[in-house]
């Protein structure tokens, strides 16, 4: 699934969803951002109104900075 920021700009693509031990809830999401895997807390993502994308509360630049990736 594609990940976009609140302005609709594509940030990356979800590659893996980590769940709680009982499998009931997502806790972390791996996102491919410019070919690098970034681990995001699932709480930073929401489903878009159309259901075709996840929407991040952070911009691509903020995600890259928080993950130590070059700008």
Secondary structure, 3 states (H helix, E strand, C coil): CEEECCCCCEEEEEEEEEECCCCCCEEEEEEEECCEEEEEEHHHEEECCCCCEEEECCCHHHHHHHCCCCC
